[in-house]
Amino acid sequence: MHGFLRAAHDAAPASLRALIGAHDWRHSPLGHPDDWPPQLATAVAMALDSALPMFIAWGPDLRMLYNDAYVQMLGERHPAALGEPFQRVWSDAWPQLVPIIDRALSGKGVHFEDLEIPIVRNGAREPANFTFSYSPLHDGAGRVAGMYCTAVETTERLRAERRGALELKLSDALRPLHAPAEVLATAGALLGEELDLARVLYGEVDAEGMHFTLASQWLRPGTPGLSQASYRIDDFGPGLGAALRAGETVVIDNAALDARTADWPVRFHEEGIGALVTVPLVRAGRLDAFLSINRDAPHRWNADELRFTRDTAERTWTALDGARTQAALRAERDRSRYIFDTIGEGFARLDRDWRIVEMNAEGLRICHLSLDQVVGRTHWELFPESADDEASLMLRRVMEGRRAGAAEYQLPPVDGRCGWNEIRAFPMQDGGIAIFFRDITDRKLAEEKLKAADQRKDEFLAMLAHELRNPLAPIKSAAMLLDMGMLNETRVRQSSAIIGRQVKHMTRLVDDLLDVSRVTRGLIVLDKAVLDVRSIVDEAAEQVRPLLLARRQTLGVHLPAVPLSVQGDRARLVQVLANLLNNAVKYTPEECAIDIEVRHKDGMLELAVCDEGIGMEQELTERAFDLFAQAKRSSDRSQGGLGLGLALVRNLVELHGGSVACASPGPGRGSIFTVTLPLATPVAVPDTAPAGAAASGGPLRVMVVDDNVDAAETLAMLLDAAGHAVEVEHDSRRALERARAAAPDVFLLDIGLPEIDGNELARRLLAQPETADAVLIAVSGYGQEQDKRAAREAGFRHHLVKPVDFDQLAELLADVRGAPA
């Protein structure tokens, strides 16, 4: 033995020392170790001296040299692998290793963690996992002549992690369950889905241990259940029954060949059982129940499958015992006179010194604590942040007053989501208290949604009253003018036109209300036909064209080259698109663009209305189609209606089997409303009393400021007829400038003015010398107490609700004329 071989022999672990000494290096393609290149000799010495599994693959056919730690990975391949080509040693894994080896031999290092490589082990092919690093080895000329590898098998670690995850998943699934049937169903489903089984059966055995009844049966979709509800155990073979009664887990890979079942082929064939594992529950020497998993074809059960099945069986029995015990306790609780009316999910018992004596598993889960962290510590040590909240104050009252109490408290936010718990406490005979607590977050969220819906309803009713009052004001004023009988023909026509326009506006409001009511109650009947989408777009565009022209907006229509058709009600689909276009016109500034885009995708029509308008917050896009949903609006109501249009759009689209959505990049950045549909294949106006005659005295200089042109003009005509000098303005800023020169005695100001609302305009009028002494009268559709209070604070002397009672206004003006200068 010479040179390197002797050094390697002396340094090598004992198990390889003899192998190195005995190996016939004379016939090895690698040559004698004393003749190896220094690079190979150095790499081999490093590998032999390392505690990590390592090997060297050298030469054109990558002959293997390895250390003692690598022997465990080779298994039965050692010692024949020493000096053999890598491909021959690992022939079963070679196809998957070729790209990796090619990269290493190209001069680049390779590192993989937990790579799955199927290998043959103990005569059977199975998946295995390895973490390894390949590095190129160079010869004396700098050429890559082989590779150096460190490899660790991680199969067992990954299996252990997966087992732990499955066990945790099973435990979490079973923990909150209280009904035995739920426990069995949950455990069966989890086991069946994880192991890809045909059936999971839970059988309960009679007192004699001869018959069993199916208590639960999970089935893979398409798999029939057992043909009977109960059986004799020995119907499946006396050998199998004897093993179960003895408490043995029965593992059968092939029911047709196993000695315990081979004599009973008909039963297993009829029930479609090819392989099975059955775990018995034996109590006090008697077979009480069993958990059985089935496959419909022969299957070789591996250790992980058996371990998970046994663990599931044990956890299922534990959970069943707990569920049955809890059921018995609940029944006893209901029969007792004790104060508890329900048992919460979490339970804790505190002694008189506030130390926690016990807490159940659900309580620990809710508190995110372990049992070791809880028992023996005081409530105040564990939850110092709760010292002064309502729940802790309630607990102090229960402890001191010995009377039961309850409270709800909000938990600190987790991942941006707030939670709520309900806690109930009861005094105990030993001086401590028992606490029951449960998560009520879903209930609280539902209550908040109900409150929000109720608030939107109230806001809608207030807005409806406001919107109806606005047209009533000019109607009433025009009617009073007509009733006076002192108008010329031009004024009569003007008054009639005002009444007509405002009645049409009220009719649209009422029609919207009736449409929503009919749709939500399912009273709409669609007159369906196959419709050309282009005609729907054209008709809807024609309806909004006057509005577009008035606001100097452009409408772009983008249709595909191929004609598209849908099956639906023409009038209703036109109504849907017209509503969306009306919204776009209303919320888009003047001289901006609105587009209709029609496209088809996957058999569906997509019809999008895109605008350059005010856009929406994300929160509003999520509820834009809810009934009464509206964005925050200024008091002038320059944008917005009753919050019915989009709700009506959604309902009508859904009646057509479609859907509607909205999106917006944000406020001021426009909106997109998209309708998706399946493509088709080849009120009387009440009389009003005439206004009373104006009080005697000189005329007043009156300025009416209202952005509703009809309302302002009709009120001005009434004031003019009453003998007053009237000026009309529709813009707040122009009114402020004009008032300096005209110095009116009285201002009638609408509160809901754009840009500067009526309250702010009143403050500015009183602040300038020319109008500081003027009488300010608020005229508004808002008539609630807070609206009147805001008007008084702004400097208004009087507040009138639209439509204005002209007799009341005449009396106010008479008082102004009679007041001393």
C-alpha positions in Angstrom: 0.0 0.0 0.0 1.6 3.3 -1.1 1.4 7.0 -0.8 -2.2 8.4 -1.0 -3.8 4.9 -0.6 -2.0 4.5 2.8 -3.1 8.0 3.9 -6.7 7.4 2.8 -6.6 4.0 4.5 -5.4 5.5 7.8 -7.9 8.4 7.7 -10.9 6.5 6.5 -13.7 5.4 8.9 -13.4 1.7 10.0 -16.2 0.6 7.7 -14.4 1.9 4.6 -10.9 1.1 5.7 -11.2 -2.6 5.0 -13.0 -1.9 1.8 -10.2 0.4 0.5 -7.6 -2.1 1.5 -9.4 -5.0 -0.1 -10.4 -3.3 -3.3 -8.5 -4.5 -6.4 -7.4 -1.1 -7.8 -5.3 -2.8 -10.5 -8.4 -3.5 -12.5 -10.2 -0.3 -11.7 -10.8 2.2 -14.6 -9.8 4.8 -12.1 -6.3 3.3 -11.8 -4.2 2.9 -8.7 -4.7 5.6 -6.1 -1.0 6.4 -6.1 -1.5 7.4 -9.7 -4.5 9.6 -9.3 -4.3 13.3 -10.2 -3.8 15.5 -7.2 -7.2 17.1 -7.7 -9.0 13.7 -7.4 -6.7 12.6 -4.5 -7.4 15.7 -2.6 -11.2 15.5 -3.1 -11.2 11.8 -2.0 -9.2 12.7 1.1 -11.6 15.5 2.0 -14.7 13.2 1.4 -13.2 10.4 3.6 -12.4 12.9 6.4 -15.9 14.5 6.3 -18.8 13.5 8.6 -21.3 14.6 5.9 -22.4 12.2 3.2 -20.1 12.9 0.2 -19.1 11.2 -3.0 -16.8 11.9 -6.0 -17.7 10.9 -9.6 -14.6 11.0 -11.8 -13.8 10.3 -15.4 -15.8 9.9 -18.6 -18.2 7.5 -17.0 -18.3 9.2 -13.6 -16.9 6.4 -11.4 -18.0 6.8 -7.8 -15.9 7.1 -4.7 -17.6 7.9 -1.4 -17.2 8.2 2.3 -18.7 6.2 5.2 -21.5 8.7 5.8 -22.8 8.1 2.2 -23.0 4.4 2.7 -26.4 4.8 4.5 -27.8 6.5 1.5 -26.6 3.7 -0.8 -28.2 1.0 1.3 -28.1 -2.3 -0.5 -26.1 -0.7 -3.4 -23.0 -0.7 -1.2 -20.2 -2.0 -1.5 -20.8 -2.8 -5.1 -21.1 0.9 -5.9 -17.4 1.7 -5.1 -15.6 2.5 -8.4 -18.8 1.9 -10.5 -20.3 4.4 -12.9 -22.8 6.8 -11.4 -25.4 5.9 -14.0 -25.2 2.2 -13.1 -25.3 2.8 -9.3 -28.3 5.2 -9.5 -29.9 3.9 -12.7 -33.5 4.3 -11.3 -32.9 8.0 -10.6 -30.7 8.7 -13.6 -33.3 10.3 -15.9 -34.1 13.0 -13.4 -30.4 13.5 -12.5 -29.1 14.0 -16.1 -29.9 17.7 -16.3 -28.4 18.3 -12.9 -25.2 16.4 -13.7 -24.9 18.1 -17.1 -25.0 21.5 -15.4 -22.2 20.4 -12.9 -20.1 19.1 -15.7 -20.5 22.4 -17.6 -18.5 24.0 -14.8 -21.4 25.4 -12.8 -22.3 24.5 -9.2 -25.8 23.1 -8.5 -27.7 23.2 -5.2 -31.2 21.8 -4.5 -33.1 21.5 -1.3 -35.7 18.7 -0.7 -35.7 17.7 -4.3 -38.0 14.7 -4.9 -36.3 11.9 -6.8 -38.0 8.4 -7.1 -35.7 5.6 -6.2 -35.9 1.8 -5.9 -35.5 0.8 -2.2 -36.1 -2.7 -0.8 -37.3 -3.9 -4.2 -40.0 -1.2 -4.5 -40.0 2.2 -6.3 -40.8 5.0 -3.9 -40.4 8.8 -3.8 -37.5 10.2 -1.8 -36.2 13.7 -1.1 -32.6 14.9 -1.1 -30.8 18.2 -0.4 -27.5 18.2 -2.3 -24.8 20.4 -3.8 -22.8 19.4 -6.9 -19.5 21.1 -7.7 -17.3 20.5 -10.8 -13.8 18.9 -10.3 -11.1 19.9 -12.7 -8.0 17.9 -13.8 -4.5 19.3 -14.1 -5.3 21.0 -17.4 -8.3 22.9 -15.9 -10.9 20.7 -17.7 -13.9 19.4 -15.8 -13.1 15.8 -15.2 -15.8 15.0 -12.6 -17.9 16.3 -9.8 -17.9 16.5 -6.0 -21.2 16.1 -4.2 -22.5 16.6 -0.7 -25.9 14.9 -0.3 -28.4 14.5 2.6 -31.6 12.5 2.4 -34.5 14.6 3.8 -37.3 12.1 3.1 -38.1 11.3 6.8 -37.9 14.9 7.9 -40.4 16.0 5.2 -42.6 13.0 6.0 -42.5 14.0 9.7 -43.4 17.6 8.9 -46.3 16.5 6.7 -47.5 14.1 9.4 -47.3 16.9 11.9 -49.3 19.2 9.6 -51.9 16.6 9.0 -52.2 15.9 12.7 -52.6 19.6 13.4 -55.2 19.9 10.6 -57.1 17.0 12.0 -56.9 18.4 15.6 -58.1 21.8 14.5 -60.9 20.3 12.5 -62.2 18.2 15.4 -61.7 20.6 18.3 -64.7 22.9 17.8 -67.2 20.0 17.1 -69.7 19.1 19.7 -72.0 16.6 17.9 -70.8 13.0 17.5 -72.1 12.9 13.9 -70.1 15.9 13.0 -66.9 14.4 14.5 -67.3 11.2 12.5 -68.2 13.0 9.3 -65.3 15.5 9.6 -62.7 12.9 10.5 -63.8 10.6 7.7 -63.7 13.3 5.1 -60.3 14.5 6.1 -58.9 10.9 6.1 -60.5 10.0 2.8 -59.4 13.1 1.0 -55.8 13.0 2.3 -55.2 9.4 1.4 -57.4 9.3 -1.8 -59.6 6.5 -0.4 -62.8 4.9 -1.7 -64.5 4.7 1.7 -63.9 5.6 5.3 -66.2 3.5 7.6 -66.9 3.8 11.3 -68.6 0.8 12.8 -70.0 0.3 16.3 -69.9 -3.2 17.7 -72.7 -4.8 19.8 -72.1 -6.0 23.4 -71.4 -9.6 22.2 -68.8 -8.5 19.7 -70.5 -10.3 16.9 -72.3 -7.6 14.9 -71.4 -4.1 13.9 -73.6 -1.2 12.7 -72.4 1.6 10.4 -72.4 4.8 12.4 -70.7 6.9 9.7 -69.6 6.3 6.1 -67.5 8.7 4.0 -67.6 7.9 0.2 -65.4 9.2 -2.6 -67.7 10.8 -5.3 -69.1 8.0 -7.5 -68.3 5.2 -5.0 -71.3 3.3 -3.7 -71.7 2.7 0.0 -71.8 -0.7 1.7 -74.9 -2.6 0.7 -76.2 -3.0 4.3 -76.4 -0.9 7.4 -75.3 -3.8 9.7 -73.3 -7.0 9.3 -71.9 -10.0 11.2 -68.2 -9.3 11.7 -67.3 -12.8 10.6 -69.1 -12.1 7.3 -65.8 -10.7 6.2 -63.8 -13.6 7.5 -63.3 -15.1 10.9 -59.6 -14.4 10.8 -60.3 -10.7 10.4 -62.8 -10.7 13.2 -60.5 -12.6 15.6 -57.7 -10.1 14.9 -60.0 -7.1 15.6 -61.3 -8.7 18.9 -57.7 -9.1 19.9 -57.1 -5.4 19.4 -54.8 -5.9 16.3 -54.8 -3.4 13.4 -55.7 -5.4 10.3 -53.7 -4.4 7.2 -54.7 -6.1 3.9 -53.0 -5.1 0.7 -55.0 -7.4 -1.5 -58.3 -8.8 -0.2 -58.3 -11.6 -2.9 -54.9 -13.0 -1.8 -54.6 -12.3 1.9 -55.0 -15.5 4.0 -57.5 -13.9 6.3 -59.9 -12.9 3.5 -59.1 -15.1 0.5 -61.8 -17.6 1.5 -64.4 -14.9 1.4 -64.1 -13.5 -2.1 -67.8 -13.0 -2.8 -68.3 -10.6 0.2 -65.3 -8.4 -0.7 -66.1 -8.5 -4.4 -69.8 -7.5 -3.8 -68.8 -4.6 -1.5 -66.0 -3.4 -3.8 -63.2 -3.8 -1.3 -59.7 -4.4 -2.9 -57.6 -3.3 0.1 -58.3 -2.2 3.6 -56.9 -1.1 7.0 -59.1 -1.5 10.1 -58.1 0.0 13.5 -60.1 -1.5 16.4 -61.1 0.2 19.6 -61.0 -2.3 22.5 -62.2 -1.2 25.9 -62.2 -3.4 29.0 -61.2 -6.4 26.8 -64.2 -5.9 24.5 -64.2 -4.8 20.8 -66.3 -1.6 21.0 -65.8 0.1 17.6 -63.5 0.3 14.6 -62.3 2.7 11.9 -61.8 1.1 8.5 -60.4 2.6 5.3 -61.0 1.0 1.9 -59.7 1.1 -1.6 -61.5 -0.5 -4.5 -58.4 -2.1 -5.9 -55.3 -3.8 -4.3 -52.9 -1.3 -2.7 -49.7 -1.5 -0.8 -50.2 0.5 2.3 -47.1 2.5 3.4 -46.0 3.4 6.9 -47.2 7.0 6.6 -50.7 5.9 5.6 -50.9 3.4 8.5 -49.6 6.0 11.0 -52.1 8.6 9.9 -55.0 6.2 9.9 -54.1 5.0 13.5 -53.7 8.6 14.6 -57.0 9.6 13.0 -58.7 6.7 14.8 -57.3 7.7 18.2 -58.2 11.4 17.7 -61.7 10.5 16.5 -62.4 8.4 19.5 -61.1 11.1 21.8 -63.2 13.7 20.0 -66.2 11.4 20.1 -65.8 10.9 23.8 -65.6 14.6 24.3 -68.6 15.3 22.1 -70.7 12.7 23.8 -69.6 13.9 27.2 -70.4 17.5 26.3 -73.8 16.3 25.0 -74.5 14.6 28.3 -73.3 17.7 30.2 -75.6 19.9 28.1 -78.5 17.7 28.7 -77.8 17.7 32.4 -77.3 21.4 32.4 -80.7 21.9 30.8 -82.4 19.8 33.4 -80.7 21.5 36.3 -81.7 24.7 37.9 -78.2 26.2 37.4 -77.9 29.7 36.0 -76.2 28.8 32.8 -78.5 29.1 29.7 -75.8 28.2 27.2 -72.2 27.0 27.3 -69.8 29.1 25.3 -67.0 27.7 23.3 -64.3 28.9 25.6 -64.2 28.1 29.3 -61.9 29.2 32.1 -62.1 28.9 35.9 -60.5 31.5 38.2 -59.9 31.2 41.9 -60.7 33.9 44.4 -57.2 35.4 43.8 -57.9 35.7 40.0 -55.5 32.8 39.2 -56.6 30.7 36.3 -57.1 27.1 37.5 -58.1 25.7 34.1 -59.0 26.6 30.6 -60.3 24.4 27.8 -58.7 23.9 24.4 -61.1 26.3 22.7 -60.4 28.9 25.2 -56.7 28.6 24.7 -57.2 28.8 20.9 -59.3 32.0 21.3 -56.6 33.5 23.6 -53.7 32.4 21.4 -52.0 30.8 24.4 -50.9 27.4 25.6 -52.0 25.7 28.8 -48.5 26.2 30.3 -48.8 30.0 29.7 -52.2 30.2 31.3 -52.6 27.9 34.4 -51.3 29.5 37.6 -51.1 33.0 36.3 -53.6 35.7 37.1 -56.1 37.2 34.7 -54.4 40.6 35.0 -51.0 39.2 34.3 -52.2 37.6 31.0 -54.4 40.5 29.9 -53.0 43.7 31.4 -54.4 45.8 28.5 -57.9 44.9 29.6 -57.7 46.3 33.2 -60.1 49.1 32.6 -62.3 47.8 29.8 -66.0 47.0 30.2 -65.4 43.2 30.3 -62.8 43.5 33.2 -65.1 45.9 35.1 -67.9 43.3 34.8 -65.6 40.5 36.1 -64.7 42.6 39.1 -68.4 43.2 39.8 -69.1 39.4 39.6 -66.1 38.5 41.8 -67.0 41.1 44.5 -70.8 41.1 44.2 -71.2 37.4 43.6 -73.8 38.0 40.9 -73.6 36.8 37.3 -72.7 39.3 34.6 -72.0 39.6 30.9 -70.2 41.9 28.5 -69.0 42.3 24.9 -65.6 43.6 24.2 -63.5 44.4 21.1 -60.3 42.5 20.5 -57.1 44.2 19.2 -57.0 44.2 15.4 -55.4 41.1 13.8 -54.3 41.5 10.1 -56.4 44.7 9.9 -59.6 42.9 11.0 -61.2 43.7 14.4 -62.8 40.9 16.3 -65.4 40.8 19.1 -65.9 38.4 22.0 -68.8 37.8 24.3 -67.9 37.0 27.9 -70.3 35.7 30.6 -69.2 35.2 34.2 -70.8 33.3 37.1 -69.8 33.1 40.8 -68.7 29.6 42.1 -69.1 28.1 45.5 -65.3 28.1 46.2 -65.2 31.9 45.9 -63.9 32.0 42.3 -65.7 32.6 39.1 -66.4 30.6 35.9 -66.0 32.4 32.6 -67.6 31.4 29.3 -66.5 33.3 26.2 -67.0 33.0 22.4 -66.3 34.8 19.2 -69.2 37.0 18.1 -67.4 38.8 15.3 -69.7 37.6 12.5 -72.8 38.7 14.5 -71.3 42.2 15.2 -70.4 42.6 11.6 -74.0 41.7 10.6 -75.3 44.2 13.1 -73.1 46.9 11.7 -74.3 46.1 8.2 -77.9 46.3 9.4 -77.2 49.7 11.0 -75.6 50.9 7.8 -78.5 49.7 5.7 -80.9 51.4 8.1 -78.9 54.6 7.9 -78.9 54.5 4.1 -82.7 54.0 4.2 -83.1 57.1 6.4 -80.8 59.1 4.2 -82.8 57.9 1.2 -86.1 59.0 2.7 -84.7 62.4 3.6 -83.4 62.7 0.0 -86.7 61.6 -1.4 -88.6 64.2 0.5 -86.0 66.8 -0.7 -86.2 65.7 -4.3 -90.0 65.8 -4.2 -90.1 69.2 -2.6 -87.9 70.8 -5.2 -90.3 70.4 -8.1 -93.3 71.2 -5.9 -91.9 74.7 -5.2 -92.1 76.0 -8.8 -95.4 74.0 -9.4 -97.0 75.7 -6.4 -95.7 79.1 -7.3 -96.8 78.8 -11.0 -100.2 77.6 -9.9 -100.6 80.5 -7.5 -99.7 82.9 -10.3 -102.3 81.3 -12.6 -104.8 81.5 -9.8 -104.3 85.3 -9.4 -105.7 85.9 -12.9 -103.5 88.9 -13.5 -101.1 87.4 -16.0 -100.7 88.0 -19.7 -100.7 85.2 -22.2 -96.9 85.0 -22.2 -96.7 84.6 -18.4 -99.5 82.0 -18.6 -97.6 79.9 -21.1 -94.4 80.3 -19.1 -96.1 79.2 -15.9 -97.7 76.2 -17.7 -94.3 75.2 -19.2 -92.8 75.3 -15.7 -95.5 73.1 -14.3 -95.1 70.6 -17.2 -91.4 70.3 -16.8 -91.6 69.8 -13.1 -94.4 67.2 -13.4 -92.2 65.3 -15.8 -89.4 65.4 -13.3 -91.6 64.1 -10.5 -93.0 61.4 -12.9 -89.5 60.1 -13.5 -88.8 60.0 -9.7 -92.1 58.1 -9.1 -91.4 55.7 -12.1 -88.0 54.9 -10.6 -89.6 54.1 -7.3 -92.2 51.9 -8.9 -89.7 50.1 -11.1 -87.5 49.2 -8.2 -90.5 48.0 -6.2 -91.8 45.8 -9.0 -88.3 44.3 -9.8 -87.4 43.6 -6.1 -90.8 41.9 -5.6 -90.5 39.8 -8.7 -93.4 41.4 -10.5 -91.5 42.3 -13.7 -92.3 40.1 -16.7 -89.8 40.3 -19.5 -90.9 40.3 -23.1 -87.9 38.5 -24.5 -86.8 38.4 -28.1 -83.5 38.1 -29.9 -82.2 41.7 -30.2 -79.4 43.3 -32.1 -77.0 44.9 -29.6 -76.4 47.9 -32.0 -80.1 48.8 -31.9 -80.1 48.8 -28.1 -77.0 51.1 -28.0 -78.5 53.5 -30.6 -81.8 53.8 -28.8 -80.2 54.4 -25.4 -77.7 57.0 -26.9 -80.7 58.8 -28.5 -82.4 59.1 -25.2 -79.4 60.9 -23.6 -78.4 63.0 -26.6 -80.2 66.2 -25.4 -78.3 66.0 -22.1 -75.0 65.4 -23.9 -75.7 68.5 -26.1 -76.6 70.6 -23.1 -73.3 69.7 -21.4 -71.3 69.8 -24.6 -70.1 66.3 -24.0 -69.0 63.8 -26.7 -70.2 60.2 -26.9 -68.0 57.6 -28.5 -69.6 54.3 -29.5 -67.2 51.4 -30.2 -68.8 48.3 -31.7 -67.1 45.1 -33.0 -67.2 44.4 -36.7 -69.3 41.3 -36.3 -73.0 41.9 -35.3 -73.9 40.7 -31.8 -77.3 39.7 -30.4 -78.8 39.0 -27.0 -82.1 37.5 -25.9 -84.0 40.0 -23.7 -86.6 42.7 -23.3 -85.7 45.6 -25.6 -87.3 48.3 -23.4 -85.6 47.0 -20.2 -82.2 46.6 -21.8 -82.4 50.1 -23.3 -83.5 51.3 -19.8 -80.4 49.7 -18.3 -78.0 51.3 -20.8 -79.8 54.7 -20.7 -79.6 54.7 -16.8 -75.8 54.1 -17.0 -75.4 56.8 -19.7 -77.5 59.3 -17.6 -75.3 58.6 -14.6 -72.2 59.1 -16.8 -73.5 62.4 -18.2 -74.5 63.6 -14.7 -71.2 62.9 -13.0 -68.9 63.9 -15.9 -67.8 67.6 -16.2 -68.9 69.6 -19.3 -67.0 69.1 -22.5 -65.6 65.7 -21.5 -65.9 62.4 -23.2 -68.1 59.4 -22.5 -67.6 56.1 -24.3 -69.7 52.9 -24.9 -67.5 49.9 -25.6 -69.1 46.6 -26.8 -67.1 43.4 -27.0 -67.7 39.7 -26.7 -65.7 37.2 -24.7 -66.3 33.5 -24.0 -69.9 33.5 -25.2 -70.8 36.6 -23.2 -71.5 40.2 -24.3 -69.6 42.9 -22.3 -71.1 46.4 -22.6 -69.0 49.0 -20.8 -69.8 52.7 -20.2 -66.6 54.7 -19.5 -66.6 58.3 -18.3 -64.1 61.0 -17.3 -66.2 62.0 -14.3 -65.8 62.3 -10.6 -64.9 58.7 -10.0 -65.5 56.8 -6.8 -63.8 55.6 -3.6 -63.1 51.9 -3.5 -65.7 51.5 -0.7 -68.4 52.9 -2.9 -67.6 50.7 -5.9 -68.2 47.7 -3.7 -71.8 48.7 -2.8 -72.7 51.0 -5.8 -75.5 48.7 -6.9 -77.1 48.4 -3.4 -80.5 49.9 -2.9 -80.2 53.6 -1.7 -76.4 53.5 -2.1 -74.9 57.0 -2.7 -71.7 58.7 -2.3 -71.3 61.6 0.1 -73.0 64.6 -1.5 -72.8 68.3 -1.0 -75.9 70.1 0.1 -76.5 71.4 -3.4 -77.2 67.9 -4.7 -75.6 69.0 -8.0 -74.9 65.4 -8.5 -76.8 62.3 -7.4 -80.4 61.2 -7.4 -82.4 58.8 -5.2 -79.8 56.0 -5.2 -82.3 53.8 -7.1 -80.9 53.8 -10.7 -78.0 51.4 -10.2 -80.0 49.1 -8.0 -82.6 48.9 -10.8 -79.8 48.3 -13.4 -78.5 45.4 -11.4 -81.9 43.8 -10.9 -82.8 44.1 -14.5 -79.5 42.7 -15.7 -79.8 39.8 -13.3 -83.3 39.0 -14.6 -81.6 38.6 -18.0 -79.1 36.1 -16.6 -76.2 38.6 -16.6 -74.2 40.6 -14.1 -73.0 44.2 -13.7 -69.9 45.6 -12.1 -68.2 49.0 -11.6 -64.6 50.1 -11.2 -62.8 53.4 -10.7 -59.2 54.3 -10.3 -60.3 56.8 -7.6 -62.0 60.1 -7.1 -61.6 62.5 -10.0 -60.4 59.7 -12.4 -63.6 58.5 -14.0 -65.6 55.3 -13.7 -66.3 52.2 -15.8 -69.7 50.3 -15.5 -69.7 47.0 -17.3 -72.8 44.9 -18.1 -72.3 41.3 -18.9 -75.0 39.3 -20.7 -75.2 35.9 -22.4 -75.0 36.2 -26.2 -78.0 34.8 -28.1 -77.8 32.3 -30.9 -78.8 32.4 -34.9 -99.6 62.3 -10.4 -102.1 64.9 -10.0 -101.0 68.2 -8.7 -103.0 69.3 -5.7 -104.8 72.6 -5.8 -103.2 75.4 -3.8 -105.0 78.3 -2.1 -104.2 81.8 -3.5 -101.7 83.8 -1.7 -103.0 86.5 0.5 -102.6 90.1 -0.5 -99.4 91.7 0.5 -99.5 94.1 3.5 -99.7 97.7 2.7 -96.6 99.7 2.6 -93.7 100.5 0.2 -92.3 97.7 -1.9 -89.2 95.8 -0.8 -86.1 95.2 -2.8 -85.8 91.4 -2.8 -83.1 89.1 -4.3 -83.9 85.5 -5.0 -80.9 83.2 -5.3 -81.6 79.6 -6.4 -79.8 77.4 -8.9 -83.2 75.8 -9.8 -84.2 78.2 -12.6 -87.9 77.3 -12.6 -88.2 77.6 -8.8 -86.4 81.0 -8.8 -88.5 82.4 -11.7 -91.9 81.4 -10.3 -91.0 82.7 -6.9 -89.9 86.0 -8.4 -93.1 86.3 -10.4 -95.1 85.8 -7.2 -93.1 88.5 -5.4 -93.4 90.8 -8.4 -97.2 90.3 -8.4 -97.2 91.2 -4.7 -95.6 94.5 -5.6 -92.0 93.9 -4.7 -88.9 94.8 -6.8 -87.3 91.4 -7.5 -83.9 90.4 -8.8 -83.0 86.8 -9.6 -79.6 85.1 -9.5 -78.6 81.5 -9.9 -74.9 81.7 -9.0 -73.7 82.5 -5.5 -70.6 84.5 -6.6 -72.6 86.7 -9.0 -75.3 87.2 -6.3 -72.6 88.4 -3.9 -71.2 90.9 -6.4 -74.6 92.1 -7.5 -75.8 92.6 -3.9 -73.2 95.2 -3.3 -74.7 97.5 -5.9 -78.3 96.6 -5.4 -78.3 96.5 -1.6 -81.6 94.4 -1.3 -83.7 94.6 1.8 -84.4 90.9 1.8 -82.6 87.9 0.4 -84.4 84.5 -0.3 -81.5 82.1 -0.5 -81.6 78.4 -1.5 -79.3 76.4 0.9 -78.3 73.8 -1.7 -76.3 76.1 -4.0 -73.3 74.9 -5.9 -69.8 76.1 -5.2 -70.9 78.4 -2.2 -73.9 76.9 -0.4 -76.6 79.1 1.1 -75.2 79.1 4.6 -71.8 80.3 3.5 -73.4 82.9 1.2 -75.4 84.3 4.2 -72.2 84.7 6.2 -70.5 86.6 3.4 -73.6 88.9 2.8 -73.7 89.8 6.5 -70.0 90.5 6.5 -70.1 93.1 3.8 -71.4 96.6 4.8 -73.8 97.0 1.9 -75.9 94.0 3.0 -75.1 93.7 6.7 -78.6 94.9 7.7 -80.5 92.8 5.2 -83.1 90.2 6.3 -82.0 86.7 5.2 -84.6 84.0 4.7 -83.5 80.4 4.0 -85.5 78.6 1.3 -84.6 74.9 1.3 -85.8 71.3 0.6 -84.0 70.3 3.8 -86.4 70.8 6.7 -85.0 68.8 9.6 -84.1 70.4 12.9 -80.4 70.2 12.3 -80.9 72.0 9.0 -82.8 74.9 10.7 -80.2 75.1 13.4 -77.4 75.4 10.8 -79.3 78.2 9.1 -79.8 80.2 12.3 -76.1 79.8 13.0 -75.3 81.2 9.6 -77.4 84.3 10.2 -80.8 83.5 8.7 -83.7 85.1 10.5 -86.2 82.7 9.0 -86.2 79.2 7.5 -88.9 78.2 4.9 -89.2 74.6 3.5 -89.9 74.1 -0.2 -92.4 74.4 -1.7 -92.7 77.8 0.0 -96.1 78.7 1.7 -96.5 82.1 0.0 -99.0 83.3 2.7 -96.3 82.7 5.3 -93.7 84.5 3.1 -96.0 87.4 2.6 -96.5 87.8 6.3 -92.7 87.7 6.9 -92.2 90.4 4.2 -95.0 92.5 5.7 -93.3 92.3 9.0 -90.0 93.5 7.4 -91.8 96.5 5.7 -93.4 97.4 9.0 -90.2 97.3 11.0 -88.5 100.6 11.8 -85.5 101.4 9.6 
